[in-house]
């Protein structure tokens, strides 16, 4: 039981990690296909990720010590499943579900029920698709086991079992049938006809843009640090790898450079583009306004956290002030204040950047 709990926690953890990695692209795609971002739909996709990770963790983990494995056999007898059930009924009668063999079969079914459920709810595909996908995923898992994780081990450390193929596929089909209880209008991810219509610039949308900026910048910085450290290691610069300062410096500079270029070139940050926002108008020249928009937003925060020591506290204050100003300035926030610009939906018609903001620049936000 303890092992199963550990595997469940691992599946949830991996699902969360993947969810973080795809969050910004998911937000951007949601705004382009559905006109906005729905927390419920994101959580639904997150649950699907956890379900997929659960299949992986429960069927392939834990990986054994290569020096301690014992080669497993193969079961290709399609009648063994019925024989196991008949034997359990004969031994335990009405309590056959408590028989270890039957319990394992039931778990194999339950493990794939979420897969079939999410196939119908998220893609609006029916039983046939669930059957094909369930069989394909189960077959991939069984072949992975049969080949010793594709040659990682000298032989299979788990039994290749045709019963697993049957029960896993059955679970996917049952999950698809259960999803029939979800109203049809809530299934699938079609592109809504009004996805390109301008929407109100709410404070929540501005905060979502800030979250996307911060998360994307952090992921870019982390990726650059890993690449630099790996490069230094391959070059034999072990002292530089252990010191870590070179990787840290490049990792801090990379998102600053990328966000500066994007903001100067387009007038918006990565987060702005993800949620389809645009800063426009104002009395300042375009280049200066965009530079100030950068410094008043993610750029200023990135520069502050790149500085050593007490500047970390200043960066925290800057971030807190930025959130507060979103609520107290009608959504314009610190970037709008320092650049003199107003924030609008990017789907609205373009306006000259040099036009002065009107007296109601924050209305409707």
N, C-alpha and C positions, 0 to 999 in steps of 0.2 A: 504493500500500500504506500509506503514511504517513497519508493521509487516512482510510482505513478504520480504522486503529488509533485515530486521534483520535476518530472517530465512535463507536467501541466504548467508549472511555473516557468519552465524554460520556453515552452511554446508561447505563453503570454508575453514573456520578455522579448523573444525574437519578433513576435508580431508588433510589439510597441516600437522596437528598433526600426523595423522596415517601415512602419507607419510614419515615424519621424523623417526617414530618408525620402519618402515620397510625398510628404505633406504639401510642400510648396507646389510641385507639379500638379497635385490633386486639386489644390485651390485654384490654380490657373485654369485647369481643364474645366472645373465646375463653373467658373464664371463665363467660359466660352461656350459651354454646352447647355447650361441651365440658367445662365444669367446671374447666378449668385452662389453662395456657399451654404450648404446645409449641414449642421452639426450631426443630425441624425443619420444622414446618408454617409458621412465620413465614419461615424462609429460602426455603421453596418459593414462598410468595407474593412474597417479595422477588425471586426469580428470574423470576417471571412479570412483575413490574413492569419489570425490566430488559429482558425480551423485548419488551414493548410499547414501551418507550422506544427500543429498537433499531430497530423498525419506523419510528418517527417520524424518528429521526436519519438513518437510511440512505436514506429515501425523500424527505425534504424539506430536509435540510441538506446543505451550508451554503447559507444564503440569499445570493443574489448581490447585487451593487451594482445598484440600480434603473437607474442610468445606463449600465450596461455589459451589460445582458442582451440576448440575441438570442432572438426569439420562436421557440419550438419547434413542431414539427408534431404531427400526430395520426395514430396507426395503429389503424385499426379492422378491418384484414384478419385474420380469424381463421385464415387459412391460412398467414400469415407465419411462425408458430412452427414448423410442420412444414417449411416451406421452409428456414428457418435451420438446422435440424437436418440435413436432407438435404444442404445445401451443405457443412456442416462435415464430415459423413461422407465426402463426395466429395473434399474437400480434404485431410483429415488422417487418414482411416480410423479406426483404433483409438484414435488420440489426439484424437478429436473434442472431448473435454471441455476441451482446452486452447484451443480456438477461442474468441476473445473473445465472440462472440455466444452460444455455448452456455454458456460460463462465466457470463455474465450471467443466462441463464435458470436455471441451477442455483442461483445465489445467490438469485434471486427465490423459488425453491422453498424453500431452506434457511431463508430469513428468516422464513417463516411456519410452519415446522415446530414451533417452540416454542409458538406460539399454539394450534395444534390439540392439542398434548400437554397443555398446562395446562388447556384447556377440559375435557378428559376427567378429568384427575387432580383438579382443584380443584372442578369442578362435577358430575362424573360424567355429563356429556353426551356423546353419541356422535358418529358421523361426520356425520350430517345437520346437527347444530348447528355442528360445526366448519366444514362446507362453507358454511353460511349466514353465520356470523360472519366467516370468512376472506374470503368474497366481499365482504361489506359493508365490512369494514375496508379491503380493497384498493381497492374502488370509491371510498370516501371519500378515500383518498390520491390516487388518479388524478384525481378531480374537483377536489381541492385544487390539484393541479398544473395541471390544465387551466384553472382560473379564475385562475391567477396568485396563489395563496394567497388566494382569495376577494376578489380585487380589490386586494390589496396591491401587485401588479405590474400593468402595463398589458396583459400577455399571459403565456401559459404559458412558463416558463423551462425546463421539462422536458417530454418527449414524453408525451402521453396514449397509453398503449399497451395494447391489449386483450390482448396476450400476457402482460403483467404480471398482469392480472386472472386469467387462466387458471393461470399458474404459482404465483401467491400462493395461490390457492384450493387448488390441488393440494398445496402444502406444508402447509396447515392440515389437509387430509384425511390426509396421510401422518403428520403428528404425532399425530393422533387414533388412527390405527392402531398406531403405535409405543407409545402409552400403554396399549394392551391388555396389555402386559407387566407393568404395575403391578398387584399384587393388588387385587381388588375391594374388600376391606375397607379399603384405604388411600385409596380414591378418594372425592371429594366432601367436603362439610363439613356432614354432618347434625348436628342437635342430639341429643346423647347423652341417653339416658333418665335417667342419674344426674347430669345437669349441675347439678341443684339440691340434690344431697346434700352436706352439709358435708365438707370435705377437711382434712387436717392442715395446720396453719399452720407451714410450713417456713421455715427461714432464707432460702432462695432466694426464697420468695414475699414475705417482708418486704423483701428487697433489691430485688425487682422493683417493689414499691410505691414505694420510694424513688426508683428510676430514673424511674418514671412521673411522680412529683411533680416531680422536677428538670427533666425534659424538657418537661412541660406548662407549668411556670412559665416556663421560658426561652422557649418558643414564644409564650406570651401576652405576655411582656415585649417580645420582638422585634416582634410584631404591633402592639402599642400604640405603640412608638417610631416605626414606619413610618407609622402613621395620624397621629400627632401632627405628625411632620415634614411629611407631605403637607398636613395642614390648615394649618400655619403657612405653608407655601409658597403655598398657594392664597389665603391672607389677605394675602400680600405681605410677611410678616415674615421677610425674607431674613436679617437679622442673627441672629434667633433660630434659624433653620434652621442657619446656619453654626456658631453657638455650640453647639447640641445639648444644652445642659444642661437645658432645659425638657423635652424629649422623654425624656432619660435619667431625670429625676426621676419623671415620670409612668410611664415604663416600669418603673421599680423598684417604685413604689408599687402598681401595678395587681395583680400576682400576690400581694403581701402582703395586700391588701384582699380579694381573691377567696378565697384559701385560709383567711383568718381567718373570713370569713362562712360558708364551707362547713363548716369544722371546728366552729365554735360551733353551727351549726344542726343538724349531722348527727352529730357526734362522730368523724368521720373525714375525711381529706384526699381529694383527687382520686385520688391513687395508691391509698389504702385502698379506695375504692369500685371502682376499676378491677379490683383483684384480690380483691374481696369480703372485706375484713377489717373488723373492728370492735373498737375499744377499749372495754372495759366494766368495770364493778365499781369497786372502790377506795373508800377512806374519805372522799374529798373530795366536796363538792357538785358536781353535774353541770357547771355553768358553769365553775367553777374548774378542774376536771379537764380539760375540753375546751380551755380556754385554755392550760394547761400542756402538754397534748398537742401543741398548735400550736407553742408556743415550743420544746419539746424535739425537734421534728422539722423539717419543711420551713420553718415560720415563722421559727424561730430562725436558720436558715441564710440565708433571704432577707433578714432584717433585717441580718445581719452583712455580707453582700456588698453591701448598699446603702450601707454606711458607707464613707468614703474611707480611702485610705492603708493603714496597717498592718492594718486590720481585715480585709483580704482574706486575710492569713495566718491570722488567727483563724478566719475562715470555713472555710478549708481544714482546719484542725485539728478544728473542729467536725464537718465532714463525715467526716473519717477516724475520729474517735471514735465517731460514730454508726454507722458500718459495723462497727467492732470490737465495739461493745456488742450488736449484733444476734446475734453469735456467742457472746458471753460471758454473756448474760442470758436464754438460752433463747428468743430471738426477740422479747422485749418491747422491747428497745432503749432508747434514751434517752427517747423519749416515754412508754413504760411506766413507766420508773423515776421520772421527775419527776411524773407524774400519779397514780402508784399504781395504774394500771389494768393489766389483762391483755389480750392480743390474742387474738381468737377469729375463727373463720370467720363471716362475716356471715349465712350460711345457717342457723346455729344459732339455736334459740329465743331470743328477747329475754330479758334479765335486768335487774333494777333497777340503774340506774347507780350508786346509792349503796351497793350491797352490798359488803362488804369482800372483798378477794381471798382465796381459800383458800390453804392451804399448798402446794398443787401447781399454782399458777396458771400456771406455765411448762411443765407436763408436756405431752408430745405435740407440742411445738413444735420 
